[in-house]
Amino acid sequence: MQDFRKLKVWQRAQDACVRIYRATADYPIDERYGLTSQLRRAGVSVGANLAEGAKRSSKADKRRLWEVALGSAAEIMSELDVAVRLRYPNNEEGVKLAREYDEIAAMLNGLIDCLKGDDKK
């Protein structure tokens, strides 16, 4: 894969990451190093690992990095659940973002499934 920017899942992950930054801007100040930081880092991780994996020549390397992206998407869903339960600001956006990351995870699973069983390239 030459240009990771053409991956629909990367585009969606980048858009969702920006939404995470905006949604967490109004979280309580004492969450700066807690949920706010965790959500933002995991959001960046999804797109970054997709991009890095797309540039790898080995299918095993691609799969490993895309599985890391999938793990970060799951982390986001779990952290958003905590934020929603705590009724943090932008609660409705948190629910929407969790659904978005569920769809992103499904797209990632599709990419990963395409690479399973063939580690030669």
FITORVEX-698509 format. One record per residue (C-alpha): residue number from 1; x, y, z. Coordinates in nm, 3 decimals. Example, Ala and Ser with C-alpha at 12.3 -4.5 7.8 and 13.67 -1.06 7.14 Angstrom:
REM FITORVEX-698509
> 1;1.230;-0.450;0.780
> 2;1.367;-0.106;0.714
END
This chain:
REM FITORVEX-698509
> 1;0.000;0.000;0.000
> 2;0.171;0.315;-0.115
> 3;-0.042;0.598;0.019
> 4;-0.204;0.534;0.357
> 5;-0.401;0.859;0.316
> 6;-0.621;0.682;0.061
> 7;-0.733;0.424;0.317
> 8;-1.093;0.503;0.415
> 9;-1.029;0.366;0.763
> 10;-0.731;0.599;0.809
> 11;-0.942;0.897;0.697
> 12;-1.217;0.807;0.942
> 13;-0.968;0.750;1.223
> 14;-0.813;1.092;1.165
> 15;-1.154;1.262;1.164
> 16;-1.253;1.078;1.481
> 17;-0.924;1.174;1.648
> 18;-0.994;1.543;1.586
> 19;-1.339;1.490;1.736
> 20;-1.179;1.333;2.044
> 21;-0.957;1.638;2.090
> 22;-1.257;1.868;2.065
> 23;-1.477;1.656;2.292
> 24;-1.213;1.628;2.565
> 25;-1.134;2.001;2.565
> 26;-1.412;2.056;2.818
> 27;-1.334;1.757;3.043
> 28;-1.255;1.843;3.404
> 29;-0.907;1.989;3.454
> 30;-0.815;1.704;3.690
> 31;-0.854;1.464;3.394
> 32;-0.576;1.638;3.199
> 33;-0.337;1.350;3.275
> 34;-0.613;1.091;3.300
> 35;-0.891;1.028;3.051
> 36;-0.817;1.335;2.841
> 37;-0.457;1.230;2.781
> 38;-0.541;0.861;2.737
> 39;-0.816;0.928;2.484
> 40;-0.604;1.167;2.282
> 41;-0.300;0.939;2.274
> 42;-0.509;0.637;2.176
> 43;-0.683;0.842;1.906
> 44;-0.352;0.945;1.754
> 45;-0.229;0.585;1.785
> 46;-0.502;0.445;1.562
> 47;-0.409;0.661;1.263
> 48;-0.035;0.643;1.325
> 49;-0.030;0.264;1.339
> 50;-0.248;0.240;1.030
> 51;-0.006;0.466;0.844
> 52;0.304;0.283;0.963
> 53;0.153;-0.056;0.883
> 54;0.056;0.055;0.533
> 55;0.419;0.140;0.459
> 56;0.556;-0.197;0.573
> 57;0.643;-0.449;0.304
> 58;0.590;-0.757;0.521
> 59;0.230;-0.868;0.565
> 60;0.319;-0.986;0.914
> 61;0.443;-0.635;1.002
> 62;0.133;-0.477;0.851
> 63;-0.093;-0.709;1.044
> 64;0.091;-0.650;1.374
> 65;0.066;-0.271;1.342
> 66;-0.297;-0.283;1.231
> 67;-0.371;-0.505;1.532
> 68;-0.213;-0.238;1.754
> 69;-0.444;0.018;1.588
> 70;-0.736;-0.214;1.662
> 71;-0.630;-0.236;2.025
> 72;-0.616;0.143;2.047
> 73;-0.967;0.166;1.901
> 74;-1.091;-0.075;2.169
> 75;-0.910;0.131;2.435
> 76;-1.094;0.442;2.313
> 77;-1.430;0.268;2.332
> 78;-1.362;0.160;2.690
> 79;-1.239;0.505;2.797
> 80;-1.536;0.676;2.634
> 81;-1.764;0.443;2.827
> 82;-1.606;0.566;3.152
> 83;-1.642;0.931;3.044
> 84;-2.008;0.877;2.952
> 85;-2.077;0.705;3.285
> 86;-1.915;0.996;3.466
> 87;-2.136;1.232;3.261
> 88;-1.843;1.439;3.146
> 89;-1.908;1.731;2.912
> 90;-1.990;1.643;2.553
> 91;-2.153;1.323;2.674
> 92;-2.363;1.286;2.359
> 93;-2.051;1.325;2.144
> 94;-1.882;1.056;2.353
> 95;-2.160;0.812;2.272
> 96;-2.135;0.897;1.900
> 97;-1.756;0.861;1.907
> 98;-1.783;0.518;2.069
> 99;-2.009;0.410;1.781
> 100;-1.766;0.559;1.529
> 101;-1.475;0.365;1.679
> 102;-1.684;0.048;1.673
> 103;-1.718;0.097;1.296
> 104;-1.349;0.182;1.263
> 105;-1.267;-0.140;1.450
> 106;-1.484;-0.337;1.206
> 107;-1.297;-0.180;0.914
> 108;-0.964;-0.265;1.079
> 109;-1.076;-0.623;1.128
> 110;-1.147;-0.641;0.756
> 111;-0.797;-0.517;0.673
> 112;-0.640;-0.761;0.917
> 113;-0.845;-1.052;0.786
> 114;-0.712;-0.986;0.435
> 115;-0.358;-1.046;0.563
> 116;-0.413;-1.352;0.784
> 117;-0.251;-1.673;0.683
> 118;-0.002;-1.523;0.438
> 119;0.309;-1.396;0.616
> 120;0.547;-1.422;0.319
> 121;0.489;-1.070;0.190
END
